[in-house]
Amino acid sequence: MTAPPHALDQLQTPALLIDLDAVRHNIAQMRSHVGGDLDRWRPHVKTAKVPAVLDLLLAAGVRRFKCATTREASVLLQRATPPVDLLVAMPLQGANLARVVELAAAHPRHSLAILSEDPAHAEAVRGAAPRLGIFVDLDPGFRRTGIPLEDRARIAAVARAAGGALRGLHLYEGHVRDADPTARARRCVPLYAELTALAAELAMPGIEVLTSGTPSFPSALAWPGFRGHAHRISPGTVVYWDTTSEEFGITGFRFAVHVLARVISRPDPTRATCDAGSKALDAAAGDPVATVADWPGLVALHPSEEHLPLRVDSGPVPALGTLLRLVPRHVCPTVNLADHAVLLEQGRIATIVPVAARGHEV
């Protein structure tokens, strides 16, 4: 790749911008939330995806991670110099499972684990890859994956089948998304009580109990019942932050990712259109897909693939060619949409790098 442009106005748009100073700030915020003990944080790599950002996490002392895809796992394992502990948080089957077995064999310095919700699956994993750990996946009531918490017999059967490979219990309650933090805590605490009761029933001292995405991690950290357990949280969005996270009333984090777009049309005196549609911003999270950081009078409307129409609620209509910084509503898929990221240091372009962990291996 040629040398990066010196200024944002020299970039083609849409462009994914990552502010490394804001990333450092957000990592420091998480250090504060966990009382200085980064061993309690197992960030999800599905958000970060960029090796330079993984380097910042590693440099800060993070050694435990979580991911969803084998590409994310491969990028992290190749990048990490210190040994890391990685949970591939999927109950993998078929070729995906075979790939993780292959990664575990290729990177013996690191520890790998996957999820399981079925005794036969856990037994097969243990037989195929003795070095691969197993977390029992628990369903907190959202019916996505995992064993319902009340199905103690099946949970115990998976734990027995995992045998010495059993590493922990995985309960992701990140779908508890009430806007009010107190309401979220009221819904989460009964789940935490069930989880710790289950850990006690299994009678395996030191077993990890892993919970919490971004919406609920403060509730988990505040709950005193986790004391005495090897409890960890796994929010990943906190590394970059987004407008959805901002709505949860969790303070202190900064927006580290923007999508840079240009105004390309002014259809009428109340509208402008920029060149960042659903191929640059995650549209699945709902409208508005982004807010306009540097032009508060603009409101994003529903995007098409290449276009994002903007309603002018106040102030002038931006001129053609105006650069806009868009803050994503959901940053994780937005990062995954970009082939390259523009890394900023002290507000200036430092370099342009591949988003190495995006997409899927085949």
RAVEN-V823927 format. One record per helix or strand of 3 or more residues. SS is the DSSP state (H for helix, E for strand). FROM is the first residue (numbers start at 1). LEN is the number of residues. Records with the same first field share a line. If there is no record, write none. Layout:
SS = FROM-LEN + FROM-LEN
//
This chain:
H = 8-3 + 20-14 + 38-3 + 45-4 + 51-10 + 70-10 + 94-13 + 119-10 + 152-14 + 181-22 + 217-6 + 224-3 + 237-3 + 243-4 + 331-7
E = 15-5 + 64-4 + 85-4 + 111-6 + 133-7 + 166-6 + 208-4 + 230-4 + 257-12 + 271-4 + 290-3 + 298-3 + 308-5 + 323-6 + 340-6 + 348-7
//
